[in-house]
Amino acid sequence: MMMEKCTAQRSVRCSEMRLKFAVREPIGLRVWILISAVGFTVMALMALVFPNQLYEVVFEEELSTINISVRLYGGALLSLALIMWNGLYTAEKIVIQWTLLSEACYFAVQFLVTSITLMEIGILPNAAMLLLLSRVLFLVVTMAYYYHLGRKPKKI
């Protein structure tokens, strides 16, 4: 009898704690994190396995000395992909926020680095323009989720 009472009290407290720390997620957040995790994983594997082809698609130039840099980029992307996969399976708001912030930083840095590289080279291939536009779009979506997740809930 006493044991059942303790268990019942513990489950009530546990339920109260879950409600206290529950995250009201924006619609589509988990889908966005899943898409990001898959995208980062695929790009990382492409950069690790086919570094020359990945560089050629974006910059429309063939360089044989770029392998190590693109493979390092692939390793960094793989690390970010692991963060995305972790963010997908967590219920903690702060972990999800840091996951989104990591993703946003990546998109911003990639946009800046690609833009500067294109200005230095002096060319503007269509694939690079598409990459830049997609990074801006992904940055906006990610920051919107980050902002929405960080808002205080409305009091009723």
N, C-alpha and C positions, 0 to 999 in steps of 0.2 A: 504494500500500500504506500509506504513512504517512498519507495523507489519510483513508483509510477508518478507520484506527485512531483518529485525532483525532475524527472524526465519531461513531464508536462510543462513545468516552469521553465526548464532549460529550452524547450522547443519554442515557447512563447517569446523568451528573450532573444533567441536566435532569429525568430521571425521579425521581431522588432528591429534587430540590428540589420537584417537584410533590407528592410524597408527604409531604414535610416540612410544606408549607403547605396541604395538602388539608384541606378542611372536611368534617367529617362532619355533614351536614345532617339536621335533624329531618324526619320524614316529613311531607309536605305543605307544607313551607316555601315552595317555589317556587310552588305553587298559591296559597298565602295571599298572597304578594307580587303575583302576577298579579291576583288578585281585588282587592287593594288598589289596584293601579295603574289598573285599569279603573274601579273605583268612584270614585277621586279624579278621574280624567279626566272621567268623565260628570258628576259633581257640579260640577266646575270649569266645564265648558261650559254646564251649566244655569244656574249663577250668573252667568256672563258674558252669556248670551243672554236668559235669562228671570229677571231678579232679583226682580221683583215677585211672580211666581208662586211662586218658591221660598220667599220670606218668608211669603207667605200660607198655604202648605201647612203650615209648621211652627208659626207663631204665630196662625193664623186671624184675622189682622188685615190690613187693607189700608192701606199707607202708600206714598205716591208719592215721599217724600223719602229713601227708603232705598236707591234704585238704586245710588248710588256706593259705599256701604258693602258691599252684596252683591256688586257687581262687583269690588271690591278683595279681598273674601273669595274670589271665583272665581279671581283672579290668584294669590293665595297657594296655593290648592288646586292650581292648575295647576303651580306650582313644586314642590309636594310630589309631584305625580303624576310629574314628570320624575325626581325622586329615586327613586320606586318603580320606574319603568321601568329606570333605571340599576341598581338593586339586583337586578332580575330577571335581568339578563344578566351579572352579575359573578360571579367565583369567589372573590373575596377576602372572608375572614371579617369583617374590620373594616368593610368597606363595607356588608355585609349587616347587621351589628349597628347601624351608624349609621342605616341605612334603617329598621330596626325601631324604633329609639329615636326617630327623627323622627316616625314614624307614631304611636307611643305618646304622645308629647308633644302632638301634634295632638288625639288623642282626649281626653286629659285636659283640655286647655285648652278644647276645644269643650264638654265636659260642664260645666265650671265656668261658662263664659260663658253657656251656654244656661240653666243652673239659676238663675243670678243674674238674668238677664233675665226669666225666668218669674216669679220672686219679685217683681221690681219691677213687672211688669205686673199681677200678681195673678190670673192665669189659668193653667189647666193643661190645654191641649188634648191629645187623644189622640195626635195626630201628634207633639207635642213629647215626650210620655212615651215613645213608641216610639223616637224619636231618642235620648233619654237612655239608655234601656235598651240600645239597640244600641251606643252608644258605650262603655258599661261592658263589654259582651260583647267588642267589638272590642279594647278596651284589655287585657282579660284574655288573650285569644288572642295578641295581639301580644307582650305581656310574657312569656308562656309560651315563645314561640319565642325571644325575646331571651335569656331565662334559659337555655334548653336549648342555644342556640348558644354561649353563653359558658362553659358548664361544661367542666371539664377532662376529657379522655377517660380512661376507666378503664384502668388498667394490667393487662395479662394476665399 
